[in-house]
Amino acid sequence: MISSSEQFEPVSLAYARYADALSHPARLTVLEKLAELGVATCGELTGMLPLAQPTVSQHLKKLVDSGLVQRRKSGLKSLYSLNEEAVQEYRSLSFGLLNKLSNPLN
C-alpha cells in the first residue's frame, strides 16, 4: 500500500514540512531571534519570549525536526542556530511555488 506522502512530489513534501514548522508565530519569532543572535540556548530564548521554558523547548524541537534549526551540545547545554542550508532550500522552494502560482500557464 502506498502511503499518502508517497503520492506527492518530494518538493511538495519538503515545502509542507517547512510550512508546518513555520505555522506558529512563536516559531517565527524563535527563527528571527536566532537570525539576530546566531546561537542561543533555550533559556536565552525563553528570556526573550512571553512563553514558559517547556513551551519554547517544544517549539525548538519542532524547528529542529523540520531541519530549519540545528542543535549541538555544549557540555550540559544545547545550543541552537539556524541551519543556513535548510533556510536557503525553503527560500528556493518558496520562490518556486510563488512563481508557479503567479504564472500557472508557464
C-alpha positions as CSV (number, residue, x, y, z in Angstrom):
1,M,0.0,0.0,0.0
2,I,1.3,3.5,-0.9
3,S,1.4,6.0,2.0
4,S,-0.2,9.3,1.4
5,S,3.2,11.0,1.5
6,E,4.5,8.8,-1.4
7,Q,1.7,10.2,-3.6
8,F,3.2,13.7,-3.7
9,E,6.3,15.2,-5.2
10,P,9.4,15.4,-2.9
11,V,9.4,19.2,-3.5
12,S,5.9,19.5,-2.2
13,L,6.7,17.3,0.8
14,A,9.7,19.4,1.7
15,Y,7.8,22.7,1.3
16,A,5.0,21.3,3.5
17,R,7.4,20.2,6.2
18,Y,8.9,23.7,6.4
19,A,5.4,25.4,6.2
20,D,4.2,23.2,9.1
21,A,7.2,24.3,11.2
22,L,6.5,27.9,10.4
23,S,2.8,27.8,11.1
24,H,3.1,29.2,14.6
25,P,4.0,32.8,15.5
26,A,6.2,31.7,18.3
27,R,8.4,29.6,16.0
28,L,8.7,32.5,13.6
29,T,9.9,34.7,16.5
30,V,12.4,32.0,17.5
31,L,13.8,31.9,14.0
32,E,14.1,35.7,14.0
33,K,15.9,35.7,17.3
34,L,18.3,33.0,16.1
35,A,18.9,35.1,13.0
36,E,19.8,38.0,15.2
37,L,21.9,36.1,17.8
38,G,23.5,33.4,15.7
39,V,23.4,30.9,18.6
40,A,21.2,30.7,21.7
41,T,20.2,28.3,24.4
42,C,16.6,27.5,25.2
43,G,16.9,29.5,28.4
44,E,18.2,32.6,26.5
45,L,15.3,32.4,24.0
46,T,12.8,31.9,26.8
47,G,14.1,35.2,28.4
48,M,13.1,37.0,25.1
49,L,9.7,35.4,24.6
50,P,6.4,35.6,26.6
51,L,6.4,31.8,26.9
52,A,7.4,29.3,29.5
53,Q,10.6,27.3,29.0
54,P,8.8,24.0,28.3
55,T,6.8,25.7,25.5
56,V,9.9,27.2,24.0
57,S,11.6,23.8,24.1
58,Q,8.6,22.2,22.3
59,H,8.8,24.9,19.6
60,L,12.6,24.4,19.2
61,K,12.0,20.6,18.8
62,K,9.5,21.3,16.0
63,L,12.0,23.6,14.3
64,V,14.9,21.1,14.7
65,D,12.7,18.2,13.4
66,S,11.9,20.4,10.3
67,G,15.6,20.9,9.7
68,L,15.4,24.7,9.9
69,V,17.2,24.8,13.2
70,Q,20.2,22.8,14.3
71,R,21.1,21.8,17.8
72,R,24.5,20.9,19.2
73,K,25.6,20.0,22.7
74,S,28.0,22.1,24.7
75,G,28.5,20.4,28.0
76,L,25.1,20.2,29.6
77,K,23.5,22.8,27.4
78,S,22.1,22.6,23.9
79,L,22.9,25.4,21.5
80,Y,20.5,26.3,18.8
81,S,21.2,28.0,15.5
82,L,19.7,28.4,12.1
83,N,20.5,25.7,9.5
84,E,21.5,28.0,6.7
85,E,21.2,25.2,4.1
86,A,17.6,24.5,5.1
87,V,16.8,28.2,5.2
88,Q,18.1,28.6,1.6
89,E,16.2,25.5,0.5
90,Y,13.0,26.9,2.0
91,R,13.6,30.2,0.3
92,S,14.2,28.5,-3.1
93,L,11.1,26.3,-2.6
94,S,9.0,29.4,-1.7
95,F,10.2,31.3,-4.7
96,G,9.4,28.3,-7.0
97,L,5.9,27.9,-5.6
98,L,5.1,31.6,-5.7
99,N,6.4,31.7,-9.3
100,K,4.1,28.7,-10.3
101,L,1.1,30.3,-8.5
102,S,1.8,33.7,-10.2
103,N,2.3,32.1,-13.7
104,P,0.1,29.0,-13.8
105,L,0.4,28.5,-17.5
106,N,4.3,28.5,-17.6
